[in-house]
Amino acid sequence: MSAQAATLNILSQVLDEFGDRLSIHGGSNVLVSDASIAQSLYTATESVRTPFGPTITVASQVEPDAATVKDIPNTSVKAADKLDMDHYTHAVFGVASEDPKYLYGGLKHTIYALQPKGYAIVISIKQETKEAGDGQYQVALEDKLKYQSKGKIENLSDVLYYAGFERGKIRSFEKTATIVDGNDVHAEVLLAMKWDQLNA
């Protein structure tokens, strides 16, 4: 199962289980981390989709390229450092084994752009640290986080906290994608709400 197929499967599970709380609908304005997440979100929101939305924006940390989303209706690309503050109702962030600095930067942009009481969904496909052959190693995200932060950051919940989400507003749980090619794909999913004391 490809990472994109696994992410779609897990995102669909999350929307089925938490749909009432998340309340993504045709009027939602959703920020996503990349074009594959945009495609997964478009597919997963079929039951609530209208001709006008939800609208999806890919936050690009490199030069925005509209061609990457030209086949996904109501989707655009915007530079991450040009996002509007308090603009998006939801954010969906896909994580594989990115550089923790990229991950942290992306989540900082996410919390800035989310509306107060907006939800972020972070899906992290789990990978173990192991030898990948030819002297190469696959390093688990948690190990990268611990190494680069000198032990200060242990897990994704810590990354969300340091990016600006309140610990009490972060929920972490495990999900498993349905077997397609004989292997289960495991993921950590985090739901985090942007809290604003003015709206408490």
matplotlib code that plots the C-alpha trace (Angstrom):
import matplotlib.pyplot as plt

x = [0.0, 1.4, 1.8, -0.9, -3.4, -2.6, -3.1, -6.4, -7.6, -6.6, -8.0, -11.3, -11.4, -10.7, -13.5, -15.9, -15.1, -14.8, -16.9, -19.4, -16.8, -14.6, -17.6, -15.9, -18.6, -19.0, -18.3, -15.0, -11.7, -9.0, -5.2, -3.2, 0.5, 0.8, -1.0, -1.4, -3.2, -5.3, -6.3, -7.0, -9.1, -11.1, -11.8, -12.6, -15.1, -17.3, -20.4, -20.3, -18.8, -20.6, -19.7, -18.1, -16.2, -14.8, -12.0, -8.5, -5.2, -1.9, 0.7, 3.9, 7.3, 8.9, 7.8, 4.1, 3.2, -0.5, 0.1, 0.4, -3.3, -4.8, -6.9, -8.4, -11.5, -11.6, -7.9, -5.1, -1.4, 0.0, 3.4, 3.4, 4.9, 2.1, -0.8, -3.5, -3.7, -6.8, -8.2, -8.7, -11.3, -9.3, -5.8, -4.6, -0.9, 0.7, 3.9, 6.2, 9.8, 10.4, 13.2, 11.9, 12.7, 10.4, 7.7, 8.0, 8.0, 4.9, 3.1, 4.0, 2.5, -0.5, -1.4, -0.9, -3.3, -6.0, -9.0, -9.5, -11.2, -10.0, -8.9, -5.6, -5.4, -1.9, -1.3, 2.1, 2.8, 5.0, 8.4, 10.9, 14.6, 16.3, 18.9, 17.4, 20.2, 23.3, 24.5, 21.5, 19.3, 15.6, 15.3, 12.1, 10.6, 10.7, 14.4, 15.1, 13.0, 15.0, 18.3, 17.8, 16.2, 18.9, 16.1, 13.9, 11.2, 10.1, 7.2, 4.7, 2.6, 5.7, 6.2, 2.6, 3.1, 6.3, 4.6, 1.9, -0.9, -1.9, -1.1, -4.7, -6.0, -3.9, -5.3, -3.1, -4.2, -3.2, -4.9, -4.1, -4.8, -6.7, -4.4, -4.0, -0.6, -0.2, 1.1, -0.7, 0.3, 0.3, -0.1, -0.2, -3.0, -3.2, -6.2, -5.3, -7.6, -6.2, -7.2, -7.8, -8.3, -10.6, -12.9, -12.7]
y = [0.0, 3.4, 6.1, 8.1, 5.2, 4.6, 8.3, 8.4, 5.2, 6.7, 10.1, 8.5, 6.6, 9.8, 11.7, 8.8, 8.6, 12.3, 13.9, 15.4, 17.1, 18.2, 19.4, 19.6, 20.6, 22.4, 25.8, 24.7, 26.3, 23.6, 24.1, 21.0, 20.1, 18.8, 17.9, 14.2, 15.2, 17.6, 14.7, 12.5, 15.1, 15.8, 12.1, 11.6, 14.6, 13.3, 13.0, 16.7, 18.2, 21.0, 22.5, 25.3, 23.5, 22.6, 24.8, 23.4, 25.3, 23.6, 25.4, 25.2, 25.6, 26.0, 28.0, 27.5, 25.4, 25.4, 22.6, 20.1, 20.6, 21.4, 18.2, 18.8, 21.0, 24.0, 23.6, 26.2, 26.5, 29.3, 29.9, 28.9, 32.2, 34.1, 32.5, 34.7, 34.7, 33.0, 32.1, 28.4, 26.3, 23.1, 21.9, 18.4, 17.7, 14.5, 13.3, 10.5, 10.9, 14.6, 16.6, 17.8, 21.4, 21.2, 19.6, 22.2, 25.0, 23.6, 23.3, 26.9, 28.1, 25.9, 27.3, 30.9, 30.3, 28.3, 30.2, 30.1, 26.8, 25.4, 21.8, 20.4, 16.7, 15.4, 11.9, 10.4, 7.1, 5.1, 3.9, 2.0, 2.8, 0.0, -0.7, -0.1, -1.8, -0.7, 0.8, 3.2, 3.5, 4.4, 6.5, 6.8, 10.2, 9.9, 9.2, 12.2, 14.4, 13.2, 13.6, 17.0, 18.5, 16.9, 15.0, 18.0, 16.7, 13.1, 12.8, 14.5, 15.8, 17.7, 19.2, 20.5, 21.9, 23.8, 25.0, 26.7, 24.3, 23.8, 20.4, 20.0, 20.5, 17.8, 14.2, 11.4, 7.9, 5.0, 4.0, 1.1, 1.2, -1.8, -4.4, -4.3, -5.7, -8.0, -5.4, -3.3, 0.4, 2.0, 5.7, 8.1, 10.6, 13.8, 16.1, 19.5, 22.6, 26.1, 27.7, 31.4, 32.7, 35.4, 32.7, 30.5]
z = [0.0, -1.0, 1.6, -0.2, -0.2, 3.5, 4.4, 2.5, 4.3, 7.7, 6.9, 5.9, 9.2, 11.2, 9.3, 9.9, 13.6, 14.4, 11.6, 14.0, 16.1, 13.1, 11.1, 7.7, 5.2, 1.8, 3.3, 5.1, 4.2, 4.7, 4.7, 3.7, 3.7, 0.1, -3.1, -2.1, 1.1, -1.0, -3.2, -0.2, 1.5, -1.7, -2.0, 1.7, 1.7, -1.1, 1.1, 2.1, -1.0, -3.0, -6.3, -4.3, -1.5, 0.8, -0.5, -0.1, 0.0, -0.2, 1.9, -0.1, 1.6, -1.8, -4.8, -5.2, -8.3, -9.3, -11.7, -8.8, -8.0, -11.3, -11.4, -7.9, -7.9, -5.5, -4.7, -4.9, -3.8, -1.6, -0.1, 3.5, 4.6, 2.8, 4.5, 6.1, 9.9, 11.5, 8.0, 7.8, 9.5, 9.4, 8.6, 7.5, 7.8, 6.4, 7.9, 6.7, 7.7, 7.1, 8.5, 11.9, 11.0, 8.0, 10.2, 12.9, 10.4, 8.7, 12.0, 13.0, 9.7, 10.4, 13.8, 12.6, 9.7, 11.6, 13.0, 16.8, 17.6, 14.2, 14.1, 12.9, 11.9, 11.7, 10.2, 10.7, 8.9, 11.3, 10.2, 12.2, 12.4, 10.4, 7.7, 4.3, 2.3, 0.6, 3.9, 4.0, 7.0, 7.4, 10.6, 12.5, 12.9, 16.7, 16.6, 14.4, 16.7, 19.8, 18.1, 16.6, 19.7, 22.0, 23.8, 24.4, 21.9, 22.3, 20.0, 17.7, 20.5, 21.7, 18.2, 18.2, 21.7, 20.7, 17.5, 19.6, 20.4, 24.0, 25.5, 26.8, 23.3, 21.6, 21.3, 20.0, 19.0, 16.7, 13.5, 11.1, 7.4, 5.8, 4.4, 0.6, -0.2, 2.9, 5.2, 7.8, 7.7, 11.2, 11.8, 14.7, 14.4, 16.3, 16.6, 17.9, 18.4, 18.2, 21.4, 21.9, 25.5, 24.1, 22.9, 25.9]

ax = plt.figure().add_subplot(projection="3d")
ax.plot(x, y, z, "-o")
ax.set_aspect("equal")
plt.show()
